[in-house]
Amino acid sequence: MMPGYLIKDTTIEERRKIVEESLGNIEAACDGCSQRVVDMYDAYIRGEKELREINMEFNARYVRGDMEQEERRHCPM
């Protein structure tokens, strides 16, 4: 991970901004589709997990196929 994105190098406000900028305009997404993605990064914003950890956990669930059926579908909009 690049310096400046690690929890030890950022404040909670900076981490919130990093997530918001990375996800783009989530307000324009369909109802319910984007909120789970936003929530997934709360642990990073709170300083509990690095971005890399969160992304690796998500990818591992996807590869194993143990995500809920609804989570695997794309937004119907």
Rosetta blueprint (number, residue, H / E / L):
1 M L
2 M L
3 P L
4 G L
5 Y L
6 L L
7 I H
8 K H
9 D H
10 T L
11 T L
12 I H
13 E H
14 E H
15 R H
16 R H
17 K H
18 I H
19 V H
20 E H
21 E H
22 S H
23 L H
24 G L
25 N L
26 I H
27 E H
28 A H
29 A L
30 C L
31 D L
32 G L
33 C L
34 S L
35 Q H
36 R H
37 V H
38 V H
39 D H
40 M H
41 Y L
42 D H
43 A H
44 Y H
45 I H
46 R L
47 G L
48 E L
49 K L
50 E L
51 L H
52 R H
53 E H
54 I H
55 N H
56 M H
57 E H
58 F H
59 N H
60 A H
61 R H
62 Y H
63 V H
64 R H
65 G L
66 D L
67 M L
68 E L
69 Q H
70 E H
71 E H
72 R H
73 R L
74 H L
75 C L
76 P L
77 M L
